[in-house]
Amino acid sequence: MRKRAQRRFKPTFEEPKHKIQTTKPMEIKKPKFAKKNMWVFVALVVIFLLVLFFNTYFNYTTNVAYNPEGGGLAKYYLSGPDPYYNMRLVEVTYETGAYPYYLEPDPLLNYPLGRSGARPPLLNMAALGFSRILTPFMDEIDAIGLSMQFIPALFGALLVFPIYFIGKTLFNRKAGLIAAFFIAIIPIHIGSGHGSAFSLFDHDSLNLLIFFLAFLFLILGIKEKDFTKSILYAILGGISLAALTMTWVEAQFLYVVIAIYAIVQILFDIFTNKTEIRVFTTTSVLLVSGYLISLPVMFARIGEIQLDIPLALCLAITAFGLIYYVLNKRRIPWTLSLPFIFIVAAAGLVFLFFVKDLSKSFTFLAPLGKLSEVIFGSGIYGNKVSMTIAEANTFSISHSVMSFGPALYWVAWGGFVFLLWYYFKDKLRRDYLFIIILFVIDLWLASIAGRFLNEMVPLIAILGGFIIWFIVDKIDYKQMFRNIKSAGGGLHGMRRGIKFMHIVGILFIGFLVIFPNVFITLDAATPNYIYEKEDGTLSNFKIEMFSEDFSGAYGLSVLKEIYWSDAFTWLSKQDKDISNPLDRPAFISWWDYGFYEVALGAHPTVADNFQDGIPPAANFHTATSEQDAVLVLTIRLLEGAKRRNGGALPKEAKTILVNHLGNDTANN
């Protein structure tokens, strides 16, 4: 009886204690929560600085990208030809106060026809904006030159933040941190080419940052239960999409990726009878808001609203989403709704197949011809010109694997397989499906052209971070430390607490995943810099870092920039008596060198990296005699004269042809 009385009495006696205890954990948890957030913040800042160290420190301190004998912006070497056209746009913007050649043709390109530079302004204006921070410490020109070299590295380092939040949202905080760390030790991201190396003043690192900001907000919008917050996330994603449109001329790629996900997700939802309006609202609001925000920039260039790929996808996804909404409201079974949707999709594909023919009668359909060409024609890199582009060719499997790390690449594949399993296990999570679709798209793109390997960097990091966290969690190192402590610590505690799998896990993660990647990333961070020592002998900085037998596979190299810059600096000093560069003799070479020339040479160029002027450049290079070469140049000049005269040869030109070739030949 006493025990029963005690049991009955105990709850009433302890009730006040229970109330008191509820307040104590709340007071204790707040600082713990703050400490945890502070720890994550510090870790992310360290990873951010680690990326900056790898992609900037050695390239900057060796002065490999600095030309002490140059003048103006020519003092700053940039990696590759494309950055040099960005240099030209930045320089003209600085001199005139207006962003050039976006609304009007660049007269130095495609001589004597001319063509638009077509480079959206965000990257180049960001370089000018960042240079304002540096002007208190140096000359304006030096600030602009250093800014152009540095901001690609800055954008590459900023990528760690959206990658962390995507990893945290998909899995957990630790998986996100591991993914962010992997960004710092993936060699293809640190190196030049399409990475984030110091002096690689191109849009690649900024594109990657914008891509995954948009993907982060898309994932958050899909997962958010509150409708208003979901819409706000979608609008933030739309801002990222608009930023890409203001950065990259091929920004429709991101529209296509989001549209593919929306269509596949809606089909899956209908089939599984798990419809969710957030899929429709998030994707459609993201696409439409991105289009509307960037519309002034697009309209300024084109001068009209066209039914281009972004607008067509906005309309298609909105219409598709409305069908999805109606089918959900009417409770129509998938056996009826899916066949109807497939019929509509088939009709859309048939329309795209014939869109080139239809555009002859309905000219507003012409912008859709590019999408038709990708689906039914030559694809992304299927024309003859693409065969002359090294990055448009596919890479070998060894090249692809080593670009990410010998083990990390396969670890990420393991993460992809596990994600598929978790997708079907965890109630078909929509954010998992998005990552799965994105991985498949990027894998397909990488199989088409090696330049798309860089788009896989964040996914390799996220999936690799997921599987490494999974391994650490299953091995349970926390329990290992508890076992060591409970066994008394010291050598005895280690013998009792450390198991075989603990050692295997450390060896696998440390020596197979992290150590090789750090080594290859150091190779990517170290430039191929040949310099003269004090004793007069030549040395290579990479050899000094590693060994004489080490050749390396990555790393910044500006050797061709050095000799081409010297050559074009010499060219810029010629024909000074002709004030207008357009009136000076034009330069002709293979298209790879056109951007170097217009940025540094102060003369027009026939062929350039927009792949204009390739036929005359190729014919000139393959001419078998001086007469044939002169004929190529003559025909090119006549093309320009005809263009400027409304499509007909000027009388003066025709008179010259008649005098030298005869009336019959001239008329033909």
C-alpha distance (Angstrom), angle and dihedral (degrees) to the residues before:
residue distance angle dihedral
M1 . . .
R2 3.74 . .
K3 3.79 91.3 .
R4 3.79 91.2 49.2
A5 3.77 90.4 47.8
Q6 3.77 90.1 49.7
R7 3.79 91.2 50.6
R8 3.77 91.6 48.9
F9 3.75 91.7 44.6
K10 3.82 97.2 44.9
P11 3.83 99.1 74.0
T12 3.78 93.4 49.9
F13 3.77 90.6 46.0
E14 3.84 93.7 49.4
E15 3.79 96.8 42.5
P16 3.82 94.4 95.2
K17 3.82 89.5 48.4
H18 3.77 90.1 53.2
K19 3.80 90.5 53.3
I20 3.76 92.4 48.8
Q21 3.80 92.5 49.8
T22 3.79 92.9 54.9
T23 3.79 91.0 68.1
K24 3.79 96.8 46.2
P25 3.81 98.3 62.3
M26 3.80 90.0 49.6
E27 3.79 90.8 54.4
I28 3.80 91.8 45.9
K29 3.81 97.0 44.5
K30 3.79 96.3 55.7
P31 3.79 96.4 69.1
K32 3.81 90.3 40.6
F33 3.78 90.1 53.9
A34 3.79 90.4 48.2
K35 3.80 91.7 48.4
K36 3.79 91.3 50.4
N37 3.79 91.4 50.9
M38 3.79 90.9 46.5
W39 3.80 90.4 51.3
V40 3.80 91.0 52.1
F41 3.80 91.5 46.1
V42 3.80 92.2 51.2
A43 3.82 91.1 46.8
L44 3.81 91.7 51.4
V45 3.80 92.3 48.3
V46 3.81 90.1 50.5
I47 3.82 90.9 50.0
F48 3.81 90.0 46.9
L49 3.82 90.1 52.7
L50 3.81 90.3 45.3
V51 3.81 90.5 57.6
L52 3.80 89.9 48.2
F53 3.79 89.9 49.3
F54 3.79 93.0 52.8
N55 3.80 98.6 43.3
T56 3.81 97.3 37.7
Y57 3.81 118.1 20.5
F58 3.82 103.2 72.0
N59 3.80 93.6 34.2
Y60 3.80 90.7 52.8
T61 3.80 101.6 39.2
T62 3.81 94.6 48.8
N63 3.83 91.0 53.5
V64 3.80 87.6 -135.6
A65 3.81 89.9 146.3
Y66 3.80 96.4 44.8
N67 3.80 125.7 93.9
P68 3.82 109.6 -161.1
E69 3.81 91.0 -172.1
G70 3.80 94.7 53.0
G71 3.76 127.6 97.1
G72 3.79 128.6 -136.5
L73 3.79 115.0 -17.2
A74 3.81 89.3 -16.3
K75 3.81 86.1 81.2
Y76 3.79 88.3 74.0
Y77 3.79 117.6 70.5
L78 3.79 115.7 -150.3
S79 3.79 125.4 -156.5
G80 3.79 112.1 -109.3
P81 3.81 134.3 -8.6
D82 3.83 100.8 -80.3
P83 3.83 93.6 63.9
Y84 3.79 89.1 57.7
Y85 3.78 92.6 63.5
N86 3.80 87.9 50.7
M87 3.81 86.0 52.5
R88 3.81 89.3 54.7
L89 3.81 91.6 51.1
V90 3.81 92.1 47.6
E91 3.81 92.3 48.1
V92 3.81 94.3 49.2
T93 3.82 90.5 45.7
Y94 3.80 90.2 52.0
E95 3.81 92.4 48.3
T96 3.82 98.5 43.5
G97 3.80 104.1 26.6
A98 3.82 91.6 -128.2
Y99 3.79 130.4 93.0
P100 3.82 106.3 -110.7
Y101 3.79 139.1 -142.8
Y102 3.80 96.7 10.7
L103 3.79 95.4 100.0
E104 3.81 97.0 23.8
P105 3.82 135.3 37.1
D106 3.77 122.3 -88.0
P107 3.83 102.2 -120.1
L108 3.81 93.4 -153.1
L109 3.82 94.2 58.9
N110 3.80 125.9 82.0
Y111 3.81 91.6 5.5
P112 2.98 126.4 -120.3
L113 3.81 94.6 9.4
G114 3.81 100.4 48.0
R115 3.79 127.4 -154.3
S116 3.79 140.1 -155.3
G117 3.78 117.5 -85.5
A118 3.83 86.6 -137.5
R119 3.81 93.0 -165.1
P120 3.84 112.0 141.2
P121 3.80 112.7 -131.3
L122 3.83 108.4 -123.2
L123 3.82 100.2 90.4
N124 3.79 95.0 43.5
M125 3.79 93.8 44.0
A126 3.82 88.6 48.8
A127 3.81 88.7 56.6
L128 3.79 90.9 51.7
G129 3.80 91.0 45.6
F130 3.80 93.4 50.4
S131 3.80 90.1 48.3
R132 3.82 88.3 64.2
I133 3.81 87.5 67.2
L134 3.81 90.1 55.7
T135 3.82 99.2 44.2
P136 3.84 94.8 86.7
F137 3.80 87.7 62.6
M138 3.81 103.0 40.2
D139 3.79 147.1 8.3
E140 3.83 116.4 -61.9
I141 3.81 94.1 -115.3
D142 3.80 91.1 49.1
A143 3.80 90.0 48.0
I144 3.81 91.1 52.9
G145 3.81 92.7 46.3
L146 3.80 93.4 49.2
S147 3.80 91.0 44.0
M148 3.81 91.2 54.4
Q149 3.79 89.6 52.3
F150 3.80 96.6 44.8
I151 3.81 108.6 41.5
P152 3.85 95.4 69.8
A153 3.81 87.3 57.9
L154 3.81 90.0 46.9
F155 3.81 92.6 52.4
G156 3.80 90.0 47.5
A157 3.80 90.3 53.7
L158 3.82 93.4 46.3
L159 3.81 88.3 59.8
V160 3.82 89.7 79.9
F161 3.82 91.5 73.1
P162 3.84 100.4 59.0
I163 3.81 89.0 39.7
Y164 3.81 90.4 55.5
F165 3.80 93.0 49.0
I166 3.81 92.7 46.7
G167 3.82 90.4 50.1
K168 3.79 90.8 46.7
T169 3.82 92.6 48.5
L170 3.80 94.0 46.9
F171 3.81 98.5 40.4
N172 3.80 120.4 -8.6
R173 3.78 144.3 -63.8
K174 3.80 96.0 -80.9
A175 3.80 94.4 49.9
G176 3.81 88.1 50.7
L177 3.80 92.1 52.2
I178 3.80 92.3 48.7
A179 3.82 89.8 49.7
A180 3.81 90.7 50.3
F181 3.81 89.9 50.1
F182 3.80 91.4 51.8
I183 3.82 89.0 57.9
A184 3.81 86.7 65.1
I185 3.81 94.7 53.7
I186 3.81 103.4 40.7
P187 3.83 103.5 108.8
I188 3.79 98.0 -152.7
H189 3.81 89.5 58.2
I190 3.80 93.7 49.3
G191 3.80 96.4 44.1
S192 3.78 132.6 72.7
G193 3.80 125.2 -98.0
H194 3.81 100.1 71.5
G195 3.79 98.0 -16.8
S196 3.79 130.7 95.2
A197 3.81 102.8 -89.8
F198 3.78 119.8 152.3
S199 3.85 108.7 -91.2
L200 3.84 94.3 23.4
F201 3.80 92.1 121.8
D202 3.79 97.4 -177.5
H203 3.78 134.9 110.1
D204 3.83 98.4 -103.5
S205 3.81 100.2 97.8
L206 3.81 92.0 40.4
N207 3.80 90.3 49.0
L208 3.79 91.5 52.9
L209 3.80 91.3 49.5
I210 3.81 92.0 49.9
F211 3.82 92.7 45.2
F212 3.76 93.3 57.5
L213 3.78 95.2 40.4
A214 3.81 86.6 58.0
F215 3.82 91.0 45.3
L216 3.82 91.0 49.0
F217 3.80 92.6 53.7
L218 3.81 90.7 44.3
I219 3.82 91.0 54.2
L220 3.81 92.1 45.4
G221 3.80 91.1 48.4
I222 3.80 92.5 51.2
K223 3.81 93.3 47.5
E224 3.81 97.2 42.8
K225 3.82 113.2 104.3
D226 3.79 95.4 -162.7
F227 3.81 108.7 83.5
T228 3.82 95.8 -148.2
K229 3.81 93.4 50.2
S230 3.80 89.8 46.7
I231 3.81 90.6 55.4
L232 3.81 91.1 47.2
Y233 3.81 90.6 52.6
A234 3.81 88.8 50.0
I235 3.81 90.9 52.0
L236 3.82 90.1 50.3
G237 3.79 87.1 52.3
G238 3.80 88.0 49.9
I239 3.80 90.1 54.0
S240 3.81 88.5 53.8
L241 3.80 89.9 48.9
A242 3.80 90.6 50.6
A243 3.81 89.9 49.2
L244 3.79 89.1 55.5
T245 3.82 90.4 51.2
M246 3.81 87.6 54.1
T247 3.82 90.2 50.0
W248 3.79 109.6 37.7
V249 3.78 130.2 38.6
E250 3.83 90.4 -146.6
A251 3.81 94.7 54.6
Q252 3.81 90.2 131.8
F253 3.82 85.2 83.1
L254 3.81 89.2 77.9
Y255 3.82 91.3 47.8
V256 3.80 89.0 53.7
V257 3.83 93.9 49.2
I258 3.81 93.2 50.7
A259 3.81 91.5 44.1
I260 3.82 91.8 51.7
Y261 3.80 90.6 51.1
A262 3.82 92.3 47.9
I263 3.81 92.6 51.4
V264 3.81 95.2 45.3
Q265 3.82 92.5 45.4
I266 3.80 92.5 49.7
L267 3.81 91.2 49.5
F268 3.81 90.9 49.6
D269 3.80 91.2 48.0
I270 3.80 92.5 51.2
F271 3.81 92.2 47.2
T272 3.83 93.7 48.3
N273 3.82 92.6 39.6
K274 3.83 90.6 -125.1
T275 3.76 101.3 123.5
E276 3.80 118.5 177.2
I277 3.79 122.8 -174.8
R278 3.83 91.5 -151.6
V279 3.81 90.2 73.6
F280 3.79 90.0 59.9
T281 3.81 97.2 40.3
T282 3.81 96.5 44.2
T283 3.80 97.4 48.0
S284 3.80 96.4 40.1
V285 3.82 94.7 45.2
L286 3.82 90.5 46.6
L287 3.80 93.1 51.3
V288 3.81 96.7 41.1
S289 3.82 95.1 44.7
G290 3.81 90.7 47.7
Y291 3.79 90.4 51.1
L292 3.81 94.7 46.8
I293 3.82 94.4 46.8
S294 3.81 92.0 51.2
L295 3.82 94.5 39.4
P296 3.84 95.8 96.0
V297 3.81 90.7 55.8
M298 3.81 92.6 47.6
F299 3.81 93.0 42.5
A300 3.80 91.9 50.6
R301 3.79 90.1 58.2
I302 3.80 101.0 39.8
G303 3.80 98.6 31.7
E304 3.79 93.4 -140.5
I305 3.78 141.8 50.9
Q306 3.80 107.7 -97.7
L307 3.77 130.8 -167.6
D308 3.78 89.7 -115.4
I309 3.80 127.4 158.1
P310 3.85 96.4 -85.4
L311 3.81 93.7 50.0
A312 3.81 92.5 42.6
L313 3.82 91.0 51.9
C314 3.81 91.9 47.0
L315 3.81 90.2 53.5
A316 3.81 93.4 42.3
I317 3.82 95.4 50.1
T318 3.80 91.9 44.7
A319 3.82 91.1 50.6
F320 3.80 91.7 43.8
G321 3.80 90.3 49.4
L322 3.80 91.9 50.7
I323 3.81 89.5 52.8
Y324 3.81 87.5 49.7
Y325 3.81 90.4 50.9
V326 3.82 93.9 48.5
L327 3.81 92.6 47.4
N328 3.78 89.1 50.9
K329 3.80 93.2 49.1
R330 3.80 93.7 47.5
R331 3.82 92.1 46.0
I332 3.80 91.5 -131.2
P333 3.84 110.5 176.3
W334 3.78 119.4 -115.6
T335 3.81 91.0 -116.3
L336 3.80 86.7 71.5
S337 3.80 102.7 28.1
L338 3.82 99.1 49.7
P339 3.83 95.4 52.3
F340 3.81 88.5 49.6
I341 3.82 91.2 50.9
F342 3.81 92.1 47.1
I343 3.81 90.0 51.8
V344 3.81 90.1 51.7
A345 3.83 90.6 47.4
A346 3.80 91.6 48.8
A347 3.79 90.0 50.6
G348 3.81 89.0 51.6
L349 3.81 91.6 51.8
V350 3.81 91.3 48.6
F351 3.80 88.4 51.0
L352 3.83 90.9 51.7
F353 3.80 90.7 47.9
F354 3.81 91.0 58.5
V355 3.81 96.9 33.5
K356 3.83 93.3 105.1
D357 3.79 90.9 56.7
L358 3.80 92.0 42.7
S359 3.82 91.7 50.3
K360 3.82 89.4 64.6
S361 3.80 88.4 67.5
F362 3.81 98.2 26.9
T363 3.80 105.6 39.5
F364 3.81 94.2 -174.9
L365 3.84 87.4 72.5
A366 3.83 92.8 60.3
P367 3.85 95.8 95.7
L368 3.82 89.3 61.6
G369 3.80 89.6 62.5
K370 3.80 90.1 85.4
L371 3.81 91.8 59.0
S372 3.80 89.6 47.2
E373 3.81 90.0 51.5
V374 3.81 91.7 52.7
I375 3.82 93.5 49.3
F376 3.80 102.0 36.7
G377 3.80 105.0 12.8
S378 3.77 137.4 48.3
G379 3.80 94.3 -37.0
I380 3.79 125.0 -139.1
Y381 3.82 99.6 -40.0
G382 3.78 102.2 12.9
N383 3.79 104.5 117.0
K384 3.79 127.9 93.0
V385 3.79 94.1 -104.8
S386 3.81 89.8 60.1
M387 3.79 88.7 62.2
T388 3.82 87.7 68.4
I389 3.83 93.0 54.6
A390 3.81 113.6 88.5
E391 3.80 94.6 -157.2
A392 3.82 91.2 51.6
N393 3.80 90.5 66.5
T394 3.77 122.8 86.3
F395 3.78 120.5 -103.3
S396 3.79 126.2 -130.8
I397 3.80 118.8 -102.1
S398 3.81 90.9 -108.6
H399 3.81 90.7 53.2
S400 3.80 90.7 49.0
V401 3.81 94.5 47.6
M402 3.81 95.6 46.4
S403 3.79 90.9 48.4
F404 3.81 87.3 71.2
G405 3.80 101.0 25.8
P406 3.82 132.3 -77.4
A407 3.82 94.4 -97.4
L408 3.81 103.4 20.0
Y409 3.80 92.6 65.3
W410 3.80 92.0 57.0
V411 3.80 91.9 40.4
A412 3.81 87.6 57.5
W413 3.80 89.5 50.8
G414 3.80 87.2 53.4
G415 3.79 87.9 51.5
F416 3.80 89.9 52.1
V417 3.83 91.8 52.3
F418 3.80 91.2 47.3
L419 3.81 90.1 48.0
L420 3.81 89.8 54.8
W421 3.79 89.3 51.5
Y422 3.81 92.6 47.1
Y423 3.80 90.2 47.0
F424 3.79 92.4 61.2
K425 3.79 92.3 36.8
D426 3.81 97.1 47.8
K427 3.82 99.8 56.1
L428 3.81 96.7 -85.6
R429 3.80 96.8 -67.4
R430 3.79 110.5 -148.6
D431 3.80 95.4 -143.7
Y432 3.82 89.5 55.0
L433 3.80 90.5 51.8
F434 3.80 90.4 52.7
I435 3.82 92.2 54.8
I436 3.82 90.3 45.8
I437 3.82 91.8 52.1
L438 3.80 91.9 44.8
F439 3.81 91.5 51.1
V440 3.82 91.5 50.5
I441 3.82 91.7 48.8
D442 3.81 93.1 48.8
L443 3.79 91.2 45.9
W444 3.80 90.1 52.9
L445 3.81 91.3 48.2
A446 3.81 91.5 49.5
S447 3.81 88.7 52.8
I448 3.82 88.6 56.2
A449 3.81 99.9 46.3
G450 3.77 134.3 2.4
R451 3.81 93.1 -134.5
F452 3.83 88.4 74.2
L453 3.81 92.2 65.2
N454 3.80 88.8 89.9
E455 3.81 90.5 61.7
M456 3.82 87.4 63.6
V457 3.83 94.8 57.1
P458 3.84 96.5 92.3
L459 3.81 92.8 43.4
I460 3.80 92.3 49.9
A461 3.81 88.0 50.6
I462 3.83 94.2 47.2
L463 3.81 96.2 45.6
G464 3.80 91.4 40.9
G465 3.80 90.4 50.5
F466 3.80 90.0 49.9
I467 3.80 94.9 53.1
I468 3.83 94.2 42.9
W469 3.81 90.0 51.5
F470 3.81 88.4 47.6
I471 3.82 90.9 53.5
V472 3.81 93.4 46.8
D473 3.79 91.2 47.2
K474 3.80 93.9 50.2
I475 3.80 94.0 45.8
D476 3.83 87.5 49.3
Y477 3.79 105.0 -149.4
K478 3.80 90.4 -177.6
Q479 3.78 89.4 65.1
M480 3.80 88.9 47.2
F481 3.81 91.0 58.0
R482 3.79 90.6 45.9
N483 3.80 90.3 51.5
I484 3.81 91.2 49.9
K485 3.79 91.0 49.9
S486 3.81 94.5 45.8
A487 3.81 90.2 49.6
G488 3.79 90.2 58.9
G489 3.80 99.4 -94.7
G490 3.76 124.6 -111.8
L491 3.77 123.7 81.8
H492 3.80 92.0 -39.1
G493 3.80 91.7 53.2
M494 3.80 91.7 48.0
R495 3.81 91.4 51.8
R496 3.79 90.6 51.1
G497 3.80 97.8 40.1
I498 3.82 104.6 39.8
K499 3.80 114.5 79.9
F500 3.79 131.0 -169.5
M501 3.83 94.0 -100.0
H502 3.80 90.9 53.5
I503 3.81 89.7 59.7
V504 3.82 92.9 43.4
G505 3.81 90.7 51.1
I506 3.81 93.3 51.2
L507 3.80 92.6 46.5
F508 3.80 92.3 47.7
I509 3.81 96.6 47.0
G510 3.79 97.0 36.6
F511 3.80 103.8 37.6
L512 3.80 103.6 25.8
V513 3.81 102.7 34.7
I514 3.81 111.5 22.2
F515 3.82 105.6 28.1
P516 3.86 97.6 51.8
N517 3.79 90.9 45.5
V518 3.79 92.7 50.1
F519 3.82 90.0 50.3
I520 3.82 94.1 49.2
T521 3.80 90.5 43.5
L522 3.80 89.4 54.2
D523 3.79 86.7 53.8
A524 3.82 89.1 51.6
A525 3.81 90.6 47.1
T526 3.81 94.0 50.8
P527 3.82 114.8 80.6
N528 3.78 125.3 -137.1
Y529 3.77 91.3 -115.2
I530 3.80 119.2 167.7
Y531 3.78 113.2 -166.5
E532 3.79 140.8 162.2
K533 3.80 119.2 -105.2
E534 3.80 125.2 -142.0
D535 3.81 90.6 -97.0
G536 3.81 90.8 56.8
T537 3.81 97.3 -107.0
L538 3.80 122.5 125.8
S539 3.78 122.1 -116.7
N540 3.80 138.1 179.3
F541 3.79 119.0 -131.1
K542 3.82 92.3 -146.7
I543 3.80 91.4 54.0
E544 3.80 90.1 50.0
M545 3.80 90.2 51.1
F546 3.80 94.4 50.3
S547 3.82 119.3 6.6
E548 3.80 142.7 -67.2
D549 3.79 92.1 -94.7
F550 3.81 93.3 51.4
S551 3.80 114.6 101.8
G552 3.80 100.1 168.7
A553 3.77 130.6 -148.4
Y554 3.79 102.3 -131.4
G555 3.76 138.6 27.5
L556 3.77 135.8 107.9
S557 3.78 116.4 -65.3
V558 3.80 123.4 -179.8
L559 3.80 97.7 169.7
K560 3.79 95.5 121.4
E561 3.81 90.2 42.0
I562 3.81 88.2 56.6
Y563 3.80 97.1 54.9
W564 3.81 95.0 36.9
S565 3.81 90.8 48.7
D566 3.79 90.1 51.7
A567 3.80 91.0 48.7
F568 3.80 94.9 48.2
T569 3.80 92.5 43.6
W570 3.80 86.3 57.9
L571 3.82 90.1 47.7
S572 3.81 91.5 51.3
K573 3.82 88.9 60.9
Q574 3.81 92.6 56.2
D575 3.82 125.1 90.2
K576 3.80 91.5 19.4
D577 3.80 88.8 154.4
I578 3.83 87.5 71.4
S579 3.80 105.2 72.2
N580 3.80 98.4 -168.3
P581 3.84 110.4 68.9
L582 3.82 90.0 -151.4
D583 3.81 90.3 64.3
R584 3.80 93.4 53.1
P585 3.82 122.7 96.7
A586 3.79 111.4 -78.4
F587 3.79 126.3 -117.2
I588 3.81 120.9 -128.0
S589 3.80 126.4 -166.9
W590 3.77 137.5 123.9
W591 3.81 111.6 -51.8
D592 3.83 94.6 -104.4
Y593 3.80 91.9 79.2
G594 3.80 102.7 44.5
F595 3.80 95.0 96.1
Y596 3.80 92.4 50.3
E597 3.78 89.6 52.8
V598 3.82 99.9 49.5
A599 3.82 90.8 45.4
L600 3.80 97.1 47.9
G601 3.81 110.2 8.1
A602 3.84 101.7 62.1
H603 3.82 91.2 -144.4
P604 3.82 132.2 102.3
T605 3.80 118.6 -97.0
V606 3.79 127.8 -146.4
A607 3.82 98.2 -153.2
D608 3.80 126.9 31.4
N609 3.79 143.4 170.5
F610 3.79 92.6 -86.0
Q611 3.82 82.1 73.7
D612 3.78 92.5 -112.5
G613 3.79 120.6 141.7
I614 3.80 93.9 22.8
P615 3.86 97.0 133.9
P616 3.83 95.7 56.0
A617 3.82 91.6 40.5
A618 3.81 91.1 50.9
N619 3.80 92.7 45.2
F620 3.80 90.9 48.7
H621 3.81 92.4 50.4
T622 3.79 92.7 48.4
A623 3.81 96.3 42.6
T624 3.81 110.0 129.1
S625 3.80 96.2 -154.3
E626 3.77 142.0 24.2
Q627 3.79 88.9 -109.3
D628 3.81 91.7 57.3
A629 3.81 91.3 46.9
V630 3.81 92.2 51.1
L631 3.81 89.3 47.8
V632 3.83 90.3 55.8
L633 3.80 91.0 51.7
T634 3.81 91.8 46.2
I635 3.79 93.2 52.0
R636 3.80 90.3 48.5
L637 3.80 91.8 52.8
L638 3.80 90.3 48.4
E639 3.81 89.6 53.0
G640 3.78 89.1 56.3
A641 3.78 92.8 47.1
K642 3.79 90.2 50.0
R643 3.83 91.6 49.4
R644 3.80 92.5 51.3
N645 3.83 91.8 47.5
G646 3.79 96.9 56.8
G647 3.79 97.2 -94.6
A648 3.81 98.6 -47.4
L649 3.79 130.2 95.5
P650 3.82 113.1 -104.7
K651 3.79 115.4 -111.8
E652 3.80 91.9 -116.7
A653 3.80 91.8 56.1
K654 3.78 92.2 45.8
T655 3.81 90.9 50.1
I656 3.80 90.9 53.5
L657 3.81 90.8 49.9
V658 3.81 91.9 49.7
N659 3.82 92.0 49.3
H660 3.80 93.3 51.2
L661 3.80 104.2 29.9
G662 3.76 105.0 25.5
N663 3.76 130.5 -110.7
D664 3.81 97.7 -80.6
T665 3.80 95.5 49.4
A666 3.81 93.1 44.1
N667 3.80 92.9 51.4
N668 3.79 91.6 49.8
